[in-house]
Amino acid sequence: MKTWEIAFLPEADRDREQLEKSVRNQVDKAIRKVSQNPLPKSEGGYGTPLGHKQGRNLTGLLKIKLRKLGIRVVYDLIREKETMRIIVVSIRADSEVYKTAEART
């Protein structure tokens, strides 16, 4: 299977750059792994669909959970270009990541 292109929203790239280097490396590794098959789990991929989260409509967005780090990466797919677009990289803290994702989409 072909690896999808990874694109960051400028804000998501800033989120990533603010992480400590060792954490950023782990996040990058997880994103690269998921980019091999970023489709939703229902389609055989690694992505976990968000749908409605705490009153927010995040339908069409997917997430990567880095449990040990408490980090969430929210992304969407531009299927015709086979691009995985990263929307937010953030600590899960009280659903702040989902609020930010909603604001950026």
MARDRENFI-933300 format. One record per residue: residue number from 1; x, y, z of N, C-alpha, C in turn. Coordinates in Angstrom, 2 decimals, padded with zeros to 5 digits. Layout:
BEGIN
n n_east n_north n_up ca_east ca_north ca_up c_east c_north c_up
NUM X Y Z X Y Z X Y Z
...
***
This chain:
BEGIN
n n_east n_north n_up ca_east ca_north ca_up c_east c_north c_up
1 000.84 -001.19 000.00 000.00 000.00 000.00 000.88 001.25 000.00
2 000.47 002.22 -000.75 001.20 003.48 -000.88 000.98 004.38 000.35
3 002.04 005.00 000.81 001.94 005.93 001.92 001.29 007.22 001.44
4 000.35 007.72 002.21 -000.33 008.96 001.87 000.60 010.14 002.17
5 000.40 011.22 001.45 001.16 012.45 001.71 000.66 013.04 003.03
6 001.57 013.63 003.79 001.22 014.26 005.06 001.33 015.77 004.87
7 000.26 016.48 005.23 000.26 017.94 005.15 -000.24 018.48 006.49
8 000.40 019.52 006.98 000.02 020.14 008.24 -000.64 021.48 007.98
9 -001.73 021.76 008.68 -002.20 023.14 008.71 -001.09 023.94 009.39
10 -000.90 025.21 009.03 000.16 025.99 009.69 000.04 025.97 011.22
11 -001.19 026.03 011.72 -001.40 026.02 013.17 -000.97 024.68 013.77
12 -001.26 023.58 013.07 -000.89 022.25 013.56 000.63 022.09 013.56
13 001.28 022.68 012.56 002.74 022.61 012.51 003.33 023.37 013.70
14 002.73 024.50 014.05 003.18 025.26 015.24 002.94 024.44 016.50
15 001.79 023.76 016.57 001.51 022.89 017.73 002.64 021.87 017.89
16 003.01 021.24 016.78 004.03 020.20 016.77 005.38 020.76 017.18
17 005.72 021.92 016.66 007.02 022.54 016.96 007.16 022.90 018.44
18 006.05 023.13 019.11 006.09 023.52 020.52 006.32 022.33 021.46
19 006.20 021.12 020.92 006.42 019.94 021.75 007.91 019.76 022.05
20 008.19 019.16 023.19 009.57 018.80 023.52 010.08 017.86 022.43
21 011.35 017.94 022.11 011.92 017.21 020.97 011.64 015.70 021.03
22 011.81 015.08 022.18 011.60 013.62 022.27 010.13 013.28 022.03
23 009.23 014.12 022.51 007.79 013.92 022.31 007.47 014.13 020.83
24 008.02 015.19 020.24 007.80 015.49 018.82 008.24 014.31 017.95
25 009.38 013.71 018.28 009.86 012.56 017.52 008.87 011.39 017.58
26 008.29 011.15 018.75 007.31 010.07 018.90 006.03 010.38 018.12
27 005.62 011.65 018.15 004.43 012.07 017.40 004.68 011.90 015.90
28 005.85 012.33 015.43 006.19 012.19 014.01 006.19 010.72 013.58
29 006.73 009.87 014.43 006.78 008.44 014.12 005.36 007.87 014.00
30 004.48 008.26 014.91 003.09 007.79 014.88 002.37 008.29 013.63
31 002.60 009.54 013.27 001.96 010.10 012.07 002.46 009.36 010.83
32 003.75 009.10 010.75 004.29 008.36 009.60 003.69 006.96 009.51
33 003.55 006.30 010.66 002.97 004.96 010.66 001.53 005.00 010.15
34 000.74 005.92 010.67 -000.66 006.01 010.28 -000.80 006.42 008.81
35 000.15 007.21 008.31 000.07 007.65 006.91 000.18 006.48 005.93
36 000.63 005.33 006.39 000.68 004.15 005.54 -000.73 003.65 005.23
37 -001.68 003.92 006.14 -003.08 003.56 005.92 -003.95 004.40 006.87
38 -004.17 005.68 006.54 -004.89 006.57 007.44 -006.41 006.46 007.40
39 -006.92 005.53 006.62 -008.36 005.36 006.51 -008.97 004.98 007.86
40 -010.27 005.17 008.02 -010.92 004.77 009.27 -010.78 003.26 009.49
41 -010.81 002.86 010.74 -010.72 001.44 011.09 -011.79 000.62 010.36
42 -012.97 001.22 010.15 -014.06 000.52 009.46 -013.70 000.19 008.01
43 -012.67 000.87 007.47 -012.21 000.61 006.11 -010.85 -000.09 006.12
44 -010.47 -000.63 007.27 -009.23 -001.38 007.38 -008.00 -000.55 007.69
45 -008.19 000.73 008.04 -007.06 001.61 008.32 -006.79 001.74 009.81
46 -005.91 002.69 010.14 -005.53 002.93 011.53 -006.36 004.02 012.21
47 -007.07 004.84 011.44 -007.75 006.02 011.98 -008.96 005.70 012.83
48 -009.13 006.47 013.90 -010.30 006.35 014.76 -011.20 007.55 014.47
49 -012.40 007.31 013.91 -013.31 008.41 013.59 -013.77 009.13 014.85
50 -013.98 010.44 014.74 -014.40 011.23 015.89 -015.91 011.37 015.99
51 -016.59 011.71 014.92 -018.04 011.90 014.99 -018.40 013.06 015.89
52 -019.34 012.84 016.83 -019.73 013.89 017.78 -018.99 013.65 019.09
53 -018.25 014.64 019.54 -017.51 014.56 020.81 -017.91 015.72 021.68
54 -018.53 015.42 022.80 -018.88 016.43 023.80 -019.57 017.64 023.17
55 -020.60 017.36 022.36 -021.39 018.43 021.75 -020.76 019.08 020.54
56 -019.64 018.56 020.08 -018.95 019.12 018.90 -019.11 018.17 017.72
57 -019.42 018.73 016.56 -019.55 017.91 015.38 -018.19 017.79 014.69
58 -017.56 016.67 014.87 -016.24 016.41 014.29 -016.32 015.29 013.26
59 -017.49 015.13 012.67 -017.70 014.10 011.66 -016.72 014.32 010.50
60 -016.11 013.25 010.06 -015.14 013.33 008.96 -013.71 013.47 009.45
61 -013.54 013.75 010.74 -012.19 013.86 011.30 -011.82 012.54 011.97
62 -010.53 012.29 012.01 -010.02 011.08 012.65 -008.94 011.47 013.64
63 -008.60 010.54 014.52 -007.57 010.87 015.52 -006.57 009.74 015.66
64 -005.42 010.14 016.15 -004.37 009.22 016.57 -004.18 009.50 018.06
65 -004.24 008.44 018.88 -004.03 008.61 020.31 -002.65 008.10 020.68
66 -001.88 008.94 021.32 -000.62 008.51 021.89 -000.84 008.49 023.40
67 -001.36 007.38 023.87 -001.83 007.28 025.26 -000.78 007.63 026.30
68 000.39 007.05 026.18 001.42 007.27 027.21 001.81 008.74 027.29
69 001.72 009.45 026.17 002.09 010.87 026.14 000.91 011.78 026.43
70 -000.31 011.24 026.34 -001.50 012.07 026.52 -001.72 013.04 025.37
71 -001.21 012.67 024.20 -001.29 013.54 023.02 -002.33 012.99 022.05
72 -003.06 013.89 021.39 -003.98 013.52 020.33 -003.56 014.26 019.06
73 -003.64 013.57 017.96 -003.41 014.17 016.64 -004.73 014.02 015.90
74 -005.32 015.13 015.49 -006.58 015.09 014.75 -006.27 015.42 013.30
75 -006.83 014.62 012.40 -006.58 014.82 010.97 -007.82 014.52 010.16
76 -007.79 014.98 008.92 -008.82 014.58 007.96 -008.13 014.06 006.72
77 -008.91 013.51 005.82 -008.36 012.92 004.61 -008.86 013.68 003.39
78 -007.94 013.96 002.49 -008.30 014.50 001.18 -008.06 013.32 000.24
79 -009.11 012.54 000.07 -008.98 011.25 -000.60 -008.50 011.35 -002.04
80 -009.02 012.34 -002.79 -008.64 012.42 -004.20 -007.15 012.73 -004.39
81 -006.52 013.31 -003.37 -005.09 013.62 -003.45 -004.26 012.67 -002.58
82 -004.95 011.72 -001.93 -004.31 010.81 -000.99 -003.42 011.58 -000.01
83 -004.05 012.58 000.60 -003.35 013.42 001.57 -004.02 013.30 002.93
84 -003.18 013.14 003.93 -003.59 013.12 005.33 -003.25 014.50 005.88
85 -004.28 015.30 006.17 -004.06 016.69 006.61 -004.18 016.77 008.13
86 -003.09 017.12 008.77 -003.06 017.23 010.22 -003.67 018.57 010.62
87 -004.68 018.53 011.49 -005.41 019.72 011.90 -004.94 020.24 013.25
88 -004.67 019.34 014.18 -004.22 019.75 015.50 -003.37 018.65 016.13
89 -002.34 019.06 016.87 -001.51 018.16 017.67 -001.51 018.78 019.06
90 -002.10 018.08 020.03 -002.25 018.71 021.34 -002.41 017.67 022.44
91 -002.18 018.13 023.66 -002.48 017.33 024.84 -003.99 017.21 024.91
92 -004.46 016.10 025.36 -005.90 015.83 025.38 -006.66 016.74 026.35
93 -006.04 017.26 027.35 -006.58 018.11 028.42 -008.01 018.61 028.23
94 -008.93 018.01 028.97 -010.32 018.45 029.03 -010.92 018.76 027.66
95 -010.71 017.92 026.71 -011.27 018.03 025.36 -010.85 019.29 024.61
96 -009.82 019.97 025.08 -009.32 021.17 024.41 -008.93 020.86 022.97
97 -008.34 019.68 022.75 -007.92 019.29 021.41 -009.11 019.24 020.45
98 -010.26 018.78 020.93 -011.45 018.67 020.07 -012.05 020.04 019.80
99 -012.01 020.90 020.80 -012.48 022.28 020.62 -011.62 023.00 019.57
100 -010.32 022.81 019.67 -009.40 023.42 018.71 -009.63 022.86 017.31
101 -009.82 021.55 017.21 -010.06 020.91 015.91 -011.33 021.47 015.27
102 -012.37 021.65 016.07 -013.62 022.19 015.54 -013.42 023.62 015.02
103 -012.65 024.40 015.76 -012.41 025.80 015.35 -011.58 025.89 014.07
104 -010.71 024.93 013.84 -009.82 024.97 012.67 -010.43 024.37 011.42
105 -011.59 023.73 011.54 -012.21 023.14 010.35 -013.38 023.95 009.86
***
